[in-house]
């Protein structure tokens, strides 16, 4: 049960970090993503010699390519889109939209990795869609930029799911710290190229200057990009992709609770019902699928 335990712990840690990221919005989404990734890279470079971990020379070129593309999709692109969605939706609604993550990963695992799921998967996926749709119809909590945020959230989920599914075969060899570092470096290189090509993104570099927002951005980056990412990859390394994805989905409940507790975000009956239905769909997939 190591993989399943790591996946659940990843959900708990990520839920706290997403609330802290919400409090760091003086910095742009691209800037937050760049800052958290560079912070994690620094910590991982310090961690590797302490654990006696090096780079695996025996890894095949295909595995290197898988990890690189996975980092570009899941870290360089998906995380930036997620922060953009967080700014428009808030943690609570983003958490409900994020319920589409587990069915997307399971579907990609079936199509591209040959993992087996039962016909009940369709029921679980339908419940997730129904739950997200029900919560999204709540006009009381729907922000002005809701539809833009929804599109960014779905795009980020799809990119993240594609990234981790692509990396799954390459996770069988190598240490978690090394694997996490490779993906992070790939994501940061892509971000820097993005910033270089698009002058409108240059403001992201301002996140690297000391400022008051670091009070929440530093712990958010430590938890969300260093601790959570290793737990997240560990779940996929030691468990089936479908099982890890659904246990990650517990972050929906954790985020809604923490957003209410820490940010005072409204929790309406419709939002709770939508989250419950979506969570039921996610759990159905792993228990009965």
N, C-alpha and C positions, 0 to 999 in steps of 0.2 A: 504493500500500500504506500510505498515511498512516493511514487509519482503522484498519486491522488492527494496525499498529504501536502506535498509541495504546491500543487495546483490550488488547493484551498487556502493555504497560507498566502500565496500570491494575491489572491482575491482580497484578502483582509488588508494586506499592506498597501495594495494599489488603491483601495477605497479611501484610505486615510490620505494618501498622497494627492489624489485628485481634488480633494477638498482644499488642501494646502495650495495646490496649483491655482485653484479658483481665487485664492486670496493674493495671488502674485500677478494679477492682471495689469499692473502698471507696465509690465513687459509684454511685448508682442508674442503671439503664439509661436512664430518662427524663432524668436529669441529665447523663449522658455524652453523650447525643444533643444536648441543648440546648447544652452547652458546646462540642462540636465544631462545631455549626452556627454559633454566634455567633463562634467563632474564625475560621471560614472566611469569614464575611461581613465581618469586620474586615479580613482580609487581601485579600479581593477588592476592597473599597472603596479600599484603598491601591494595588492593582494597576491598576485601571482608568485613573486619570489618568496613571500611568507609561507605559502602553501607548497612551494617547490614545483610549481606548474610552469611548463614551457609550451611553446608552440609545437603542435604535432606535425613532424616532418613527413610522416607517412600518408597524410591525407591526400586523396586523389584530387586532380584538377577540377573534376566535376563537383566534389564536395566544397572546395573553395569557392567555386562559382555559385553554388546553391546558397552558401552562407552569405556571400557578398550581396547577391540580389535580394535575399531575404532581409538583410539589414537596410538596404535602400527602400524596399517596400514597407517593411514593418516599423522602421525607426525614422528614416529620413522623410517619408511621405505620410504614412498612417498617423504617426504621433503628432505631426504638425496639423493635419486635418482634425484630429481629435481635440487639440487645444483650441482650434478655431470654432469647433462645434461647442465646446465647453463654454466659451465666451458668449455664445448666442443662446444656449439652452439651459445652462446651469447644471450642476452635478446630478440633480434628481432626474430630470428628463433625459439627460445623456445616458444615465445608467439604464433606463428603460429601453432606449433605442439600442443600447449595447447588447441587449438580449438577442439581437440578430446574429451576434458573433458566433455562438456555439453551433447553431444550425449551419452557418456558412462554413465553419471549419469541418464539421462532420461531413457535409456535402462534398467539400473538396477532398477530404480524406478518402471518401468512397470512390470518387472519380479518378483521383490521381495516385492514391496510395494503395488502393485495393482493399481498404478496411471494410469489414462487413457490419451492416446495421439491419435491423428488422424493419418491417413495414410500418411499425409504430412510429418510426422517425417522422413520417409525414404528419401524423397527428401532433407530435411534439412541436414540429416546425410551424404548423398552423396555429397552435396555441401561442407561440411566441409572436407571430405576426398579429394575431388578434389582440394580445395584451398590449403590444406597442401601439397599435392603432387605437385601442380604447383609451389609453392614457394620453395619446396625442390629441384626442378630441376634446380634452379638458381646456376650455377657453380661459378658465380662471388662472391657470398656471402657464398658458402658452405665451411666450415672449414675442415681441414684434418681429424678430428675425427667425421665427421658428422654422419655416420651411427651408431657409438657407442652412440653418444649423442641422436640420434633419438630413439634408443631402450630404453635408460635410461629414456627419456622423456615420452614415451608411457607407460613404466612400472610404472613410478611415477604417471601418470594420472590415470591409472587403479587402483592402490592401494588407491589413494586418493578418487576416486569415490566409491570404495567398502567400504571404511571407513565411509564416510559420509552417504551413503545409509544404512549401518548397524546401524548407530547411530540415524537416523531419528526418529524411534518410541520412543527412549529414550529422545528426545529433548522436548517432550511435558510437562515434569515435571522438575522443577528445574530452577534456575537462570542462565543466560548466563555466568556470571563470574564463577559460580561453574562448569557448564558443560565444559567450556573451560579448567579450571584447571584440572579436572579429566582426560581429554584426553591428556593434556600436561604431566602430571605426568606419565601416562601409557607409553607415547612415550619415555620419558627420562629414565624410568626404563628399557625399552627394549634396548635403546641405550647403557646404562651402562653395561648391561649384554652382549651385542654384543661386546663392547670394552674389557670386561673381558675375554671373550672366544677367541677372535681373537686378538693376540698381535699386528698384523699389524695396528689395529685401535687405538693403544695407543696414536698416535700423535694427535688425536682429543682433548686430555686433555690439550694440549699446548694452545688451544684457550682460556682457562680460565686465562692465565697469561696476565697481562696488556701489551699492545703492540700498535704500531702505527695504526694497522688495526682496532682497536676499534673505531677510529674516524668515520668510516663509518658503522662498524658492530653494534655499539650500537644503532644509530638511525634506522638502517635497522631492527634490532631485535625488537625494540619498535613498529615500524609501522607494520612490517610483521607478528610478532607473538603475539603481545599484542592487538593492535588496530584492525588490519585486521582480526584476527582470531575470535574475538568476533562479528565483523560485519558480517563475513562469516557465523558463526553458527546462528546468528540472522536471516539472510536471510532464512536459512533452517528451523528455528524454526517457523517463522511466515508466510512463503510462501510455496507453493508446491516445492518439490525438483527439479522438472523439470524447473520451472520458475526461481528459485534462481540460478540454474546452468547456465542457458543461460545468465542471467544478469551479472553473474560473468565473462562471456566470453568477456565482454567489455574491460577487462584487456588487451586483444590482441592489440587493438588500442592504449590504453594508454601506454603500454610498448614500442611499436614500436616508438611512438612519443618521449617518454622520453629517450629512448636509442639513438635516433638521436640527441636530444637536449642536453643531459648531457654527453653522451659517444662519440658522433660523429660517431655512427655506421651507415654504409652505408644503404640507403633505395633505393633499385632498383625498377624499374617498375614491374618486375616479383614478387618481394616480396609484393609490394603494392596490386597487382591484387590478388595474393594468399590469402593475409590477408582479402581483401574485399570479395572474394568468400566464404572463411571460415566463416567470420562474418555473411554474408548473410544467410548461412545455419543455423548458430546458432540462428539468429533472426527469421528465418522462423519457426523453431521448436516451439518457444514460441508464436508467433503471429498467426500462422495458424495450428499448430499441435494439 
